[in-house]
């Protein structure tokens, strides 16, 4: 299990339930490494500002990592993490490698409308 404060997707059932239960989902599939940890930290920081988005992590090398690794949108990716944004169960964006808070915020705002009012 990844050592983050995010909710973890550990089984295929978790994955399916998350997509079914949430209109907007951001999943970061990675490891506890230097390219992934900053993305997990950004996600954790943004959770409070984006109540309408489910932020989750998933182990890249775990038994269900293939659910993200084999997506057509990720087939050319070479760097970790693979970050996938879903809307109504469908992939709307996928990125690879480290992402800054500004980059993640730009995608969240574009794909899931402006952030929720606080």
KAHUTA-V380431 format. One record per backbone hydrogen bond with DSSP energy under -1.0 kcal/mol. NH is the residue of the N-H (numbers start at 0). CO is the residue of the C=O. E is the energy in kcal/mol with one decimal. If there is no record, write none. Layout:
nh: [NH | NH]
co: [CO | CO]
e: [E | E]
This chain:
nh: [3 | 8 | 14 | 15 | 16 | 17 | 18 | 19 | 20 | 21 | 24 | 25 | 26 | 27 | 28 | 29 | 32 | 36 | 39 | 40 | 41 | 42 | 43 | 44 | 45 | 46 | 48 | 49 | 52 | 53 | 55 | 56 | 57 | 59 | 64 | 66 | 67 | 68 | 69 | 70 | 73 | 76 | 81 | 82 | 83 | 84 | 85 | 86 | 87 | 89 | 91 | 92 | 94 | 96 | 103 | 104 | 105 | 106 | 107 | 108 | 109 | 110 | 111]
co: [1 | 56 | 10 | 11 | 12 | 13 | 14 | 15 | 16 | 17 | 85 | 53 | 83 | 55 | 81 | 57 | 30 | 32 | 35 | 36 | 37 | 38 | 39 | 40 | 41 | 42 | 45 | 45 | 49 | 23 | 25 | 6 | 27 | 29 | 61 | 63 | 64 | 64 | 65 | 67 | 70 | 73 | 28 | 94 | 26 | 92 | 24 | 89 | 22 | 86 | 84 | 84 | 82 | 80 | 99 | 100 | 101 | 102 | 103 | 104 | 105 | 106 | 107]
e: [-1.3 | -2.6 | -2.1 | -2.7 | -3.1 | -2.6 | -2.2 | -2.4 | -2.5 | -1.1 | -2.4 | -2.7 | -2.9 | -2.2 | -3.2 | -2.0 | -1.5 | -2.7 | -2.1 | -2.5 | -2.1 | -2.6 | -2.5 | -2.3 | -2.2 | -1.3 | -1.2 | -1.3 | -1.8 | -2.9 | -2.7 | -2.0 | -2.0 | -2.6 | -1.3 | -2.3 | -1.5 | -2.7 | -2.2 | -1.7 | -1.9 | -1.8 | -2.5 | -2.8 | -2.9 | -3.1 | -3.4 | -2.8 | -2.9 | -1.8 | -3.2 | -1.4 | -2.9 | -1.6 | -2.4 | -2.9 | -2.2 | -1.8 | -2.9 | -2.8 | -2.0 | -3.0 | -2.5]
